[in-house]
Amino acid sequence: MHATKTMPPSTLLRGTQITWQTSFKRPLGSNISPSHRHRLHIFAAAPKMNAKTMLVYVPPHPLVAHWVAVMRNTASPSPIFRSAAAELGRILLYEAVREFLPTLQGQVETPVGVAEVTFVDPTKPVKVVPVLRAGLVLLENAATVLPASQTFHVGYARDEDTLESRCYLNKLPEKLSGDDLIVVSDCMLATGGTMVQVLTDLINRGADSSNIRIISAIAAPPALNKLNEAFPGLKIYTGIIDAELNDKGYIVPGMGDAGDRAFGNR
């Protein structure tokens, strides 16, 4: 791979145009072809962003790389694949809500005194939206991360010939508020078509894209470009960024069909 320079994990990349290959050291996801150039901002540390800048964040943590590796491995059986996805999802969810959760100040008694403390506000639960099937496994541990959450399932199936997605299940509330905090999960952001449909539906019901976070195991440039064009200011948290799609719309090298691998059937 030819890269113009390698940025350390804490570096904030500024400007209106950068290349994928300069974003991360190789272990954190710089396996991006030099021919892929995109008008996106990518960070290896979570920065402050303006409302019109899309953030794509790969947490610089060895456990992220480890669980992605386990999910990639074709020798990982379904239970191991699901376990790895759940652990990766826990880390990504933790990062996604880092500056996202409403808090309350209070006091508690300790065995030796009184402490000023901060709680996550339980009256404002995060709405988690797994995209079936594969998005379920990333949010399997959501309840262990979030003190208060509500889950709303959506299901999409992709036509293998046209690569277009159709919705077969929608449990979203009829009405949402711009103040609702929402996390959407899907294992693979490949073409981006499904995620665009999900986000469009959420916004049409009243959600604000600035209060939506996306988590995925692997993302690819076509999906990131499509989401960037449709939803400026979106924030995406992913385990790694792969370079390309094959003619069937699968991410390469990717991890295959995440739904099939997670549940052991087509």
ZILIN-V968190 format. One record per backbone hydrogen bond with DSSP energy under -0.5 kcal/mol. CO is the residue of the C=O (numbers start at 1). NH is the residue of the N-H. If there is no record, write none. Layout:
{{CO NH} {CO NH}}
//
This chain:
{{1 3} {5 7} {8 11} {11 13} {11 44} {12 14} {18 38} {19 22} {20 23} {22 7} {25 28} {25 30} {26 29} {26 30} {30 32} {31 243} {33 36} {35 37} {36 20} {38 18} {38 40} {40 42} {41 56} {43 58} {44 60} {45 47} {50 53} {52 54} {54 41} {55 236} {56 43} {56 58} {57 59} {57 238} {59 61} {61 64} {61 65} {62 66} {63 67} {64 68} {65 69} {66 70} {67 71} {68 72} {69 73} {73 76} {75 77} {77 81} {78 82} {79 83} {80 84} {81 85} {82 86} {83 87} {84 88} {85 89} {86 90} {87 91} {88 92} {89 93} {90 94} {91 95} {92 96} {93 97} {95 98} {97 100} {97 101} {102 121} {104 119} {106 117} {108 110} {108 115} {110 113} {113 110} {115 108} {117 106} {119 104} {120 122} {121 124} {126 128} {126 150} {127 183} {128 130} {128 152} {129 185} {130 132} {130 154} {131 135} {132 156} {133 136} {134 137} {134 138} {135 139} {136 139} {137 140} {139 142} {141 144} {141 145} {142 145} {142 146} {145 147} {148 126} {150 128} {153 171} {154 132} {155 168} {155 169} {157 166} {158 160} {159 163} {164 159} {166 157} {169 155} {177 180} {180 182} {181 127} {182 213} {183 129} {184 215} {185 131} {187 217} {187 218} {188 190} {189 220} {190 223} {192 196} {193 197} {194 198} {195 199} {196 200} {197 201} {198 202} {199 203} {200 204} {201 205} {202 207} {203 206} {205 176} {208 211} {209 212} {211 182} {212 235} {213 184} {214 237} {215 186} {216 239} {217 240} {218 189} {219 242} {220 223} {220 224} {221 225} {222 226} {223 227} {224 228} {225 229} {226 230} {227 231} {231 234} {234 55} {235 214} {236 57} {236 238} {237 216} {240 219} {240 242} {242 221} {244 252} {246 249} {250 246} {252 244} {256 258} {257 261} {258 262} {259 263} {260 264} {260 265}}
//
